[in-house]
Amino acid sequence: MDIIRGLVPSTLMVVSPILITAAGGMVCERSGVVNIALEGLMGIGAFTAAALHVLLESSFPGSIYFALTVGAFAGMLMSLIHAYAAVSLNADQTISGTGINLLSSGLTVFFSQILFNADRTTAYKMGMLPGWHGIYPTALIALAVIVIVWFVLYKLPFGLHLRACGEHPHAAASVGINVKRMRYIAVLISGFLAGLAGGCPVFTQTIQYTSTTINGAGFIALAAVSFGRWRPAGITGSSLLFGTAVAFAIYVVNIPALRNLFPSEFFSLLPYAITLSALVVFSGKNYAPAANGKPYEQGAS
């Protein structure tokens, strides 16, 4: 029981950024645009939030929440590159997303060198986000995000139009929906949420941004979208599954029996093994939006 009680806060801490990012990835792919740049967008958000907090923490009491917000907008701004390439230029969406991931890695190190003369940000002088019994407010943010995304997608006309663009874009265009604009909005939403999610671990799991802060969380979120069958309830469950695996790999050092039974590398590998296994086992039917990843050309059929 003590193990479970100790694991719950760690699980919620890890699940939160995965779920927030997966929610953005789902919105993006529901519109018909594949966004594998989630990892890089999280990195941009994480660096921006951490750097801004370091620079403002001594003079601005609300610097953490301000930094989280700016980090979200930084992710959205970076996602504009993907939106322009994928929607306006009809470029290959996988290549565009990969380019952003590579660009993000270079930019964060470059600006870290300029601002802090190192390949990482300076550690914070003050505390991080306040928690309640080890549970951080990022868990509430993640819950709010998934509820809002569900409501927008399934209860508002905007969500119906967005989903139509991912299933039958030409049919959507025939009734007056601006497919390109809807896809632009969806990509920007995914960038905003990925940037917000990137700021979560730098204020809950670490005291600075480094090149390993995100550590594959964006790719796990992308897998959660697929495993969750592009539905809010599904990605919530898959994010919990994958996040629990990651949290367990971190928390296992507190369990002597398991720590002595297996090498630490085994538990580090576990989250990614579970992710791949889940995708293989449940990949029998394609639940992706019909036009996902397919460029839209106005007037074509």
PEZIKA-V326378 format. One record per pair of residues at least 12 apart in sequence whose ideal C-beta (glycine too) atoms are under 6 Angstrom apart, sorted by the first residue. I is the first residue (numbers start at 0). J is the second residue. Records with the same first field share a line. If there is no record, write none. Layout:
I->J ; J
This chain:
6->250
8->133 ; 134
9->246 ; 250
10->242 ; 243 ; 246
11->134 ; 138
12->135 ; 203
13->242 ; 245 ; 246
14->238 ; 239 ; 242
15->137 ; 138 ; 141 ; 199
16->196 ; 199 ; 200 ; 216
17->216 ; 219 ; 220 ; 238 ; 242
18->141 ; 238
19->141 ; 144 ; 192 ; 195 ; 196
20->37 ; 193 ; 196 ; 217 ; 220
21->220 ; 223 ; 224 ; 234 ; 238
22->144 ; 145 ; 148 ; 192
23->188 ; 189 ; 192 ; 193
24->37 ; 189 ; 220 ; 221 ; 224
25->224 ; 229 ; 234
26->185 ; 188 ; 189
27->185 ; 186 ; 189
28->291
29->161 ; 162 ; 165 ; 288
30->161 ; 164 ; 165 ; 181 ; 182 ; 185
31->164 ; 165 ; 290 ; 291
32->85 ; 182 ; 186
33->92 ; 292
34->96 ; 189
35->96
36->81 ; 96 ; 99 ; 100
37->193 ; 217 ; 220 ; 221
38->100 ; 217 ; 218
39->99 ; 100 ; 103
40->74 ; 77 ; 78 ; 190 ; 193 ; 194
41->193 ; 196 ; 197 ; 213 ; 217
42->103 ; 107 ; 213
43->73 ; 74 ; 77 ; 103
44->70 ; 73 ; 74 ; 194 ; 197 ; 198
45->197 ; 198 ; 201 ; 208 ; 212
46->107 ; 208
47->69 ; 70 ; 73
48->66 ; 67 ; 70 ; 198 ; 201
49->120 ; 201 ; 207 ; 208
50->114 ; 120
51->66 ; 69
52->66
53->120 ; 121
56->125
63->128 ; 202
67->198
70->194 ; 198
71->191 ; 194 ; 195
73->194
74->190 ; 191 ; 193 ; 194
75->187 ; 190 ; 191
78->186 ; 187 ; 190
81->95 ; 99 ; 186
82->183 ; 186
86->179 ; 182 ; 183
89->294
92->292
119->207 ; 209
120->207 ; 208
122->206 ; 207
123->206
127->202
128->202 ; 203
135->203
137->199 ; 203
145->231 ; 235
148->231
149->231
160->176 ; 181
161->181 ; 185
164->178 ; 181
165->288 ; 290 ; 291
166->288 ; 289
168->290 ; 295
169->300
178->295
200->212
219->241 ; 274
222->274 ; 278
223->237 ; 238 ; 241
226->277 ; 278
228->286
229->286
241->274
244->269 ; 270 ; 273
245->270
248->266 ; 267 ; 269 ; 270
251->266
